Amino acid sequence: MAKVMVITGGSRGIGAATALLAARDGYRVCINYQTDDAQARDTLEQIHAFGARAIAIKADASNEDEVIALFHRVDAELGPITALVNNAATIAHQSRVEEMSEFRLLKMMKTNVVGPMLCAKHAIARMSTRHGGFGGSIVNVSSVAARLGSPNEYVDYAASKGAIDAFTLGLSKELAGEGIRVNAVRPGYIHTQFHALSGDPDRVRKLEKALPVGRGGQPDEVAEAILWLSSEMASYVTGTFLDLGGGR
């Protein structure tokens, strides 16, 4: 049976690194993305360059109609999903809670919490032995912010990732007897474009020297952890969190 991985937010950063590593490891890969057509094409071309099978699907992973369409395309073009990586997320400008708008809070929770839950829902319907599937893996991309809280900066983002941690733990127990393992990685300061969304694109470079290891992480380092959790080498691992925070 072919290995098929769906990666939300898969066009760049941690998602793209995971897509490339998965393709090299023999997965058929679906790169889901929402806005950056050029980056999605570039990542897809890199995968095709070494002969792997992959597709890129533009869809809002927090909109159920679009998630349904995404999974139907994966079924038709790649085959039954065996691994889901919930990587798509957003962040906003640094702010105290009393300055946060309702719109910001709703967008944060819809993208960072509702989206992963919807994608898991439709992956479970295909992978769970309860529904006639053959099992599989779900890896949620959380953040060290979930245990640090990000005061005076992104309490809403930290709270959304705390919700992902609770979701990971609960879902892992719910699905343990149905052939699906559910785990999470919690990256810290990683050199990607993500912090540009917060208005501070150089955040990692400015703060990395304060980390115990003295540097920020690379997307490939997070991708390696995701691929390990998705693999049979982690067959006895579920409900587990791997911190990739450089000691933070």
C-alpha positions as CSV (number, residue, x, y, z in Angstrom):
1,M,0.0,0.0,0.0
2,A,1.4,3.4,-1.0
3,K,2.3,5.9,1.7
4,V,0.3,9.2,1.2
5,M,0.9,12.3,3.2
6,V,-1.2,15.4,3.3
7,I,0.6,18.5,4.6
8,T,-1.4,21.7,5.4
9,G,0.6,24.9,5.0
10,G,3.0,22.8,2.8
11,S,4.3,25.3,0.4
12,R,7.1,26.9,2.5
13,G,8.9,26.7,5.8
14,I,8.4,23.7,7.9
15,G,5.7,22.4,5.6
16,A,7.8,22.5,2.5
17,A,10.7,20.9,4.3
18,T,8.4,18.1,5.4
19,A,7.0,17.7,1.9
20,L,10.5,17.3,0.4
21,L,11.7,14.9,3.1
22,A,8.5,12.8,2.8
23,A,8.8,12.6,-1.0
24,R,12.4,11.4,-0.6
25,D,11.2,8.8,1.9
26,G,8.8,7.3,-0.6
27,Y,5.6,9.2,0.2
28,R,3.1,10.5,-2.3
29,V,2.6,14.0,-1.1
30,C,-0.2,16.5,-1.2
31,I,1.0,20.1,-0.6
32,N,-1.9,22.1,0.7
33,Y,-1.6,25.9,0.7
34,Q,-3.8,28.9,0.8
35,T,-2.2,31.9,-0.9
36,D,1.3,31.6,-2.3
37,D,0.9,30.0,-5.8
38,A,4.5,30.7,-6.8
39,Q,6.0,29.1,-3.7
40,A,3.7,26.0,-4.0
41,R,4.8,25.6,-7.6
42,D,8.4,25.8,-6.6
43,T,8.1,23.2,-3.9
44,L,6.2,20.9,-6.2
45,E,8.8,21.3,-8.9
46,Q,11.5,20.4,-6.4
47,I,9.7,17.2,-5.5
48,H,9.0,16.3,-9.2
49,A,12.7,16.9,-10.0
50,F,13.7,13.7,-8.1
51,G,10.8,11.7,-9.5
52,A,8.4,11.6,-6.7
53,R,4.6,11.8,-7.0
54,A,3.0,15.0,-5.6
55,I,0.2,17.4,-6.1
56,A,-0.4,21.0,-4.8
57,I,-4.0,21.9,-3.8
58,K,-5.0,25.5,-2.9
59,A,-7.6,25.4,-0.2
60,D,-8.4,27.0,3.2
61,A,-7.8,24.2,5.6
62,S,-10.2,25.8,8.1
63,N,-13.1,25.8,5.7
64,E,-14.9,22.4,5.7
65,D,-16.2,22.5,2.1
66,E,-12.7,23.2,0.9
67,V,-11.2,20.5,3.1
68,I,-13.8,18.0,1.7
69,A,-12.8,18.9,-1.8
70,L,-9.1,18.6,-0.9
71,F,-9.5,15.1,0.5
72,H,-11.5,14.0,-2.5
73,R,-8.7,15.1,-4.8
74,V,-6.2,13.2,-2.7
75,D,-8.3,10.1,-2.9
76,A,-8.5,10.3,-6.7
77,E,-5.0,11.4,-7.5
78,L,-2.8,9.9,-4.8
79,G,-4.8,7.2,-3.1
80,P,-5.9,6.7,0.5
81,I,-4.2,9.0,3.0
82,T,-1.9,7.3,5.5
83,A,-0.4,10.4,7.2
84,L,-1.7,13.9,8.0
85,V,0.5,16.8,9.1
86,N,-1.5,19.7,10.5
87,N,1.0,22.5,9.9
88,A,-1.0,25.4,8.6
89,A,-1.2,28.3,11.2
90,T,-1.2,32.0,11.5
91,I,0.1,34.6,14.0
92,A,-0.6,38.3,14.4
93,H,1.3,41.4,15.5
94,Q,2.7,41.5,19.1
95,S,-0.1,42.8,21.3
96,R,-1.4,42.6,24.9
97,V,-4.8,40.9,25.2
98,E,-6.8,44.0,26.0
99,E,-5.7,45.3,22.6
100,M,-6.8,42.3,20.6
101,S,-9.9,42.5,18.4
102,E,-12.6,39.9,18.2
103,F,-11.8,39.5,14.5
104,R,-8.1,38.7,15.4
105,L,-9.2,36.2,18.1
106,L,-11.7,34.4,15.8
107,K,-9.3,34.2,12.9
108,M,-6.6,32.8,15.2
109,M,-8.7,30.1,16.6
110,K,-10.4,29.2,13.3
111,T,-7.0,28.8,11.5
112,N,-5.0,27.3,14.3
113,V,-7.5,25.1,16.1
114,V,-10.6,24.5,14.0
115,G,-8.6,23.9,10.8
116,P,-6.5,21.1,12.3
117,M,-9.6,19.5,13.8
118,L,-11.5,19.6,10.5
119,C,-8.6,18.1,8.6
120,A,-8.2,15.4,11.3
121,K,-11.9,14.6,11.0
122,H,-11.7,13.8,7.3
123,A,-8.4,12.0,7.6
124,I,-9.9,9.8,10.4
125,A,-12.8,8.9,8.2
126,R,-10.3,7.4,5.8
127,M,-7.7,5.9,8.1
128,S,-9.5,4.5,11.1
129,T,-10.0,0.8,11.2
130,R,-13.4,1.6,12.6
131,H,-14.4,3.0,9.2
132,G,-12.7,0.3,7.2
133,G,-9.3,2.0,6.9
134,F,-5.8,0.6,7.5
135,G,-4.6,3.0,10.2
136,G,-2.1,5.9,9.9
137,S,-0.6,8.8,11.6
138,I,-1.5,12.4,12.5
139,V,1.2,14.9,13.5
140,N,0.1,18.3,14.8
141,V,2.5,21.2,14.6
142,S,2.2,23.0,18.0
143,S,4.7,25.4,19.5
144,V,6.8,25.9,22.6
145,A,4.5,28.9,23.1
146,A,1.9,26.5,24.3
147,R,3.8,25.9,27.5
148,L,5.4,29.4,27.8
149,G,2.3,31.5,27.2
150,S,4.0,34.3,25.1
151,P,2.9,37.2,27.5
152,N,2.9,40.7,26.1
153,E,3.3,39.3,22.6
154,Y,1.0,36.5,21.4
155,V,-1.1,35.1,24.2
156,D,-3.8,34.3,21.6
157,Y,-1.4,32.3,19.5
158,A,0.0,30.5,22.6
159,A,-3.6,29.7,23.6
160,S,-4.4,28.3,20.2
161,K,-1.3,26.0,20.4
162,G,-2.3,25.0,23.9
163,A,-5.6,23.9,22.4
164,I,-3.7,21.9,19.8
165,D,-1.8,20.1,22.6
166,A,-5.1,19.2,24.4
167,F,-6.5,18.1,21.0
168,T,-3.4,15.9,20.4
169,L,-3.6,14.2,23.8
170,G,-7.4,13.6,23.6
171,L,-7.4,12.4,20.0
172,S,-4.5,10.1,20.6
173,K,-6.5,8.3,23.3
174,E,-9.7,8.3,21.2
175,L,-8.0,6.7,18.2
176,A,-5.4,4.4,19.9
177,G,-7.5,1.3,19.3
178,E,-8.3,2.3,15.7
179,G,-4.8,2.1,14.2
180,I,-4.1,5.8,14.2
181,R,-1.3,7.4,16.2
182,V,-1.6,11.1,17.1
183,N,1.5,13.1,18.2
184,A,2.8,16.7,18.0
185,V,6.0,18.6,17.5
186,R,6.5,21.9,19.3
187,P,9.0,24.1,17.4
188,G,10.6,27.1,19.0
189,Y,12.6,29.7,17.1
190,I,12.9,28.4,13.6
191,H,14.3,30.2,10.6
192,T,11.2,30.6,8.4
193,Q,9.1,33.4,7.0
194,F,6.4,32.8,9.6
195,H,7.3,35.7,11.9
196,A,6.9,38.1,9.0
197,L,3.2,37.7,9.7
198,S,3.8,39.3,13.1
199,G,5.6,42.2,11.7
200,D,9.0,41.0,13.0
201,P,10.6,39.0,10.2
202,D,14.0,39.0,11.9
203,R,12.7,37.8,15.3
204,V,14.7,34.5,15.3
205,R,17.9,36.2,14.3
206,K,17.5,38.8,17.0
207,L,16.7,36.3,19.8
208,E,18.5,33.1,19.0
209,K,21.7,33.9,20.9
210,A,19.7,33.8,24.2
211,L,18.8,30.1,23.5
212,P,20.7,27.5,25.4
213,V,22.0,26.1,22.1
214,G,22.9,29.6,20.8
215,R,21.0,29.4,17.5
216,G,17.6,29.1,15.9
217,G,16.5,25.9,14.3
218,Q,16.1,25.0,10.7
219,P,12.9,23.7,9.0
220,D,14.6,20.5,8.1
221,E,15.2,19.7,11.8
222,V,11.5,20.0,12.5
223,A,10.7,18.0,9.4
224,E,12.9,15.1,10.5
225,A,10.9,14.9,13.8
226,I,7.6,14.9,11.9
227,L,8.8,12.2,9.5
228,W,10.0,10.0,12.4
229,L,6.7,10.4,14.2
230,S,4.9,9.4,11.0
231,S,7.0,6.4,10.4
232,E,6.9,2.8,11.6
233,M,10.0,3.6,13.7
234,A,7.5,5.4,16.0
235,S,4.9,2.6,16.0
236,Y,4.6,2.6,19.8
237,V,4.5,6.4,20.1
238,T,1.2,8.2,20.5
239,G,0.0,11.2,22.6
240,T,3.6,12.4,22.7
241,F,5.1,15.9,22.2
242,L,8.6,16.5,20.8
243,D,10.0,19.9,21.7
244,L,12.3,21.4,19.2
245,G,13.1,24.6,21.0
246,G,16.9,24.6,21.4
247,G,16.6,24.1,25.2
248,R,14.1,26.8,25.7
